[in-house]
């Protein structure tokens, strides 16, 4: 093993740098004091011979004080700069530590999450946020290949606001068409709609369409028509008794022996209208997209889906989806 000579350790190098810095500061202090001395000399000449030797000593004392103040100010600035460097270095280490923690979490669980808001900031930003939200949701759906499952759950215990912005409806329409496109390419599509009771479907005075946004209503009708006219397509639209006040979509990978999947978890907010709670409505406030490569998170959502099915389900028909404007005669 080779033996190093001299103080070449990091601590020794830092100490040498500190000594050089102090020498430079001391020289700079005397240079900075020269203008002050010149000003005092001019001031003394202007007063003439009225200044005694003791007063001259006082001037020298003031000069020393000024020099000290300059030195102290430089020292403070230097210390502040050095502390700033240390702070930035510490923040950098903290950021790297947090990133390592997230990497470790992703490696261990195989999951990552990203939230996309729908109603954050000014009203002018909401449409831009909606475009991003539905585009990202559509990209998740596009991952479904032949044999993969698209499992969706909607809760209509919450009554959603009707008559939304036509631009938003267009975004919803494009997203739902992407689901239908995946179905036509061999993906399996099952959707559950949670209702307070399945008996409401037999009450002809009630209209399920009152709680469904127009773009989704047309999508449901297309799915019902597709399952009726193309029995080979693996798709279903069922009503179930409400249990979980959440809405989500799971794209479950099945092909090539893959595990895991991707979750679109919808977050809703309640909008109060008037004094009574029942006069309010719900609206979409954002979605969380969970990428789950190992299936640990996806399996929980699939368990909820199956539990809703086990509680009893009923396939929806065109008549169940009738609206007040085009209601069909009772069977």
ChimeraX attribute file (.defattr): number of C-alpha atoms within 10 A of each C-alpha:
attribute: neighborCount
match mode: 1-to-1
recipient: residues
	/A:1	3
	/A:2	4
	/A:3	5
	/A:4	8
	/A:5	6
	/A:6	7
	/A:7	11
	/A:8	10
	/A:9	10
	/A:10	9
	/A:11	10
	/A:12	12
	/A:13	11
	/A:14	11
	/A:15	13
	/A:16	12
	/A:17	11
	/A:18	12
	/A:19	11
	/A:20	11
	/A:21	13
	/A:22	13
	/A:23	11
	/A:24	11
	/A:25	18
	/A:26	18
	/A:27	11
	/A:28	15
	/A:29	20
	/A:30	15
	/A:31	12
	/A:32	15
	/A:33	19
	/A:34	13
	/A:35	11
	/A:36	14
	/A:37	18
	/A:38	11
	/A:39	10
	/A:40	16
	/A:41	13
	/A:42	11
	/A:43	11
	/A:44	16
	/A:45	11
	/A:46	10
	/A:47	9
	/A:48	9
	/A:49	8
	/A:50	10
	/A:51	12
	/A:52	9
	/A:53	9
	/A:54	9
	/A:55	12
	/A:56	13
	/A:57	11
	/A:58	12
	/A:59	17
	/A:60	14
	/A:61	12
	/A:62	15
	/A:63	17
	/A:64	15
	/A:65	13
	/A:66	17
	/A:67	22
	/A:68	16
	/A:69	14
	/A:70	19
	/A:71	21
	/A:72	14
	/A:73	13
	/A:74	16
	/A:75	16
	/A:76	12
	/A:77	12
	/A:78	14
	/A:79	12
	/A:80	12
	/A:81	12
	/A:82	12
	/A:83	12
	/A:84	12
	/A:85	12
	/A:86	12
	/A:87	12
	/A:88	12
	/A:89	12
	/A:90	12
	/A:91	12
	/A:92	12
	/A:93	12
	/A:94	12
	/A:95	12
	/A:96	12
	/A:97	12
	/A:98	12
	/A:99	12
	/A:100	12
	/A:101	12
	/A:102	14
	/A:103	14
	/A:104	12
	/A:105	13
	/A:106	17
	/A:107	13
	/A:108	10
	/A:109	15
	/A:110	17
	/A:111	21
	/A:112	16
	/A:113	13
	/A:114	10
	/A:115	15
	/A:116	20
	/A:117	17
	/A:118	23
	/A:119	19
	/A:120	12
	/A:121	10
	/A:122	7
	/A:123	9
	/A:124	9
	/A:125	12
	/A:126	17
	/A:127	16
	/A:128	12
	/A:129	18
	/A:130	22
	/A:131	17
	/A:132	16
	/A:133	21
	/A:134	21
	/A:135	16
	/A:136	17
	/A:137	22
	/A:138	19
	/A:139	12
	/A:140	22
	/A:141	25
	/A:142	15
	/A:143	16
	/A:144	26
	/A:145	20
	/A:146	15
	/A:147	18
	/A:148	21
	/A:149	25
	/A:150	26
	/A:151	21
	/A:152	21
	/A:153	25
	/A:154	21
	/A:155	22
	/A:156	20
	/A:157	19
	/A:158	21
	/A:159	18
	/A:160	22
	/A:161	17
	/A:162	14
	/A:163	9
	/A:164	13
	/A:165	9
	/A:166	10
	/A:167	12
	/A:168	16
	/A:169	16
	/A:170	13
	/A:171	20
	/A:172	21
	/A:173	17
	/A:174	15
	/A:175	21
	/A:176	20
	/A:177	14
	/A:178	17
	/A:179	20
	/A:180	18
	/A:181	13
	/A:182	21
	/A:183	23
	/A:184	14
	/A:185	13
	/A:186	16
	/A:187	25
	/A:188	23
	/A:189	23
	/A:190	17
	/A:191	20
	/A:192	25
	/A:193	21
	/A:194	25
	/A:195	20
	/A:196	14
	/A:197	12
	/A:198	16
	/A:199	9
	/A:200	14
	/A:201	18
	/A:202	9
	/A:203	10
	/A:204	12
	/A:205	8
	/A:206	14
	/A:207	18
	/A:208	17
	/A:209	16
	/A:210	18
	/A:211	16
	/A:212	18
	/A:213	17
	/A:214	17
	/A:215	19
	/A:216	15
	/A:217	18
	/A:218	16
	/A:219	17
	/A:220	21
	/A:221	18
	/A:222	14
	/A:223	24
	/A:224	21
	/A:225	13
	/A:226	18
	/A:227	15
	/A:228	12
	/A:229	10
	/A:230	11
	/A:231	9
	/A:232	9
	/A:233	18
	/A:234	17
	/A:235	22
	/A:236	18
	/A:237	21
	/A:238	19
	/A:239	23
	/A:240	24
	/A:241	22
	/A:242	20
	/A:243	15
	/A:244	14
	/A:245	13
	/A:246	17
	/A:247	19
	/A:248	20
	/A:249	24
	/A:250	25
	/A:251	27
	/A:252	27
	/A:253	23
	/A:254	17
	/A:255	13
	/A:256	7
	/A:257	6
	/A:258	13
	/A:259	16
	/A:260	21
	/A:261	27
	/A:262	26
	/A:263	27
	/A:264	23
	/A:265	20
	/A:266	18
	/A:267	18
	/A:268	18
	/A:269	14
	/A:270	16
	/A:271	14
	/A:272	13
	/A:273	11
	/A:274	9
	/A:275	8
	/A:276	8
	/A:277	11
	/A:278	11
	/A:279	11
	/A:280	16
	/A:281	16
	/A:282	17
	/A:283	18
	/A:284	16
	/A:285	17
	/A:286	20
	/A:287	23
	/A:288	18
	/A:289	23
	/A:290	20
	/A:291	22
	/A:292	22
	/A:293	20
	/A:294	18
	/A:295	20
	/A:296	15
	/A:297	19
	/A:298	22
	/A:299	17
	/A:300	11
	/A:301	19
	/A:302	18
	/A:303	11
	/A:304	14
	/A:305	21
	/A:306	11
	/A:307	12
	/A:308	21
	/A:309	16
	/A:310	11
	/A:311	11
	/A:312	12
	/A:313	17
	/A:314	15
	/A:315	12
	/A:316	19
	/A:317	16
	/A:318	13
	/A:319	17
	/A:320	21
	/A:321	21
	/A:322	19
	/A:323	15
	/A:324	13
	/A:325	6
	/A:326	7
	/A:327	13
	/A:328	13
	/A:329	8
	/A:330	6
	/A:331	4
